[in-house]
Every structure is written in C-alpha cells, then in structure tokens.
Amino acid sequence: MFLVVFRNRKRADIDYPAYEADAARMLELAQAQPGYLSFKSYVADDGEVIALSEWADAEAAQAWRRVAEHAEVQGRGRAAYYESYTLFTCDNPRTHHFQRKDEQ
C-alpha cells in the first residue's frame, strides 16, 4: 500500500462552491484510477484539513498525480483554494489493526 497525506488550510476568500465541485470531480476521477483504494478527509477545529488517500502502490499514486485534469485542478488549488499545504507520502507503511469482537 502507498499512503498519501494531504494537510492543508483553505484561503479566507475561497470560492466554496467551485472548490466543492472540483473536489467532487477529483474524487470521482480518482476512484476510477487503477490502484485507487480509499479516500477520507477530516477537518480539525482550527480549520486545518487532513486528507488521506490509499493506493495499491507508488506507481498508482504517481499515475494519479499525472492525470491531466487532476494536474489542472492542482494548479487551481494553488491559485485559488489553498493558503498552504504539505504533502506526505509513505510506501508500505507499518500498520496495526484492531477490531473488537462482540461477545456472544
């Protein structure tokens, strides 16, 4: 698995309807990409956003980065949506999983 963490803050003057339309389209497009596994986004009390996407491998995530429509929206994000962002990636992250089982 390849993990991408996109940590960001939106601009104060963001056009939310435009952003939301672009975000919905990017999710739709990402879900159709080979190697896509999942996407979730969380907003902190202070407005910072953490978006997590999981890919089958680094090649799948890099192919997504090169999709022309995605690259176009990334440019729009830097110009109009984001105050700042940091992107973290990790190939084959160490994972632990716990699942509570109900007692019968």
MOBELMO-V801338 format. One record per helix or strand of 2 or more residues. SS is the DSSP state (a for helix, b for strand). FROM is the first residue (numbers start at 1). TO is the last residue. Records with the same first field share a line. If there is no record, write none. Layout:
SS: FROM-TO, FROM-TO
This chain:
b: 2-10, 36-43, 49-55, 82-91
a: 16-31, 58-65, 68-81
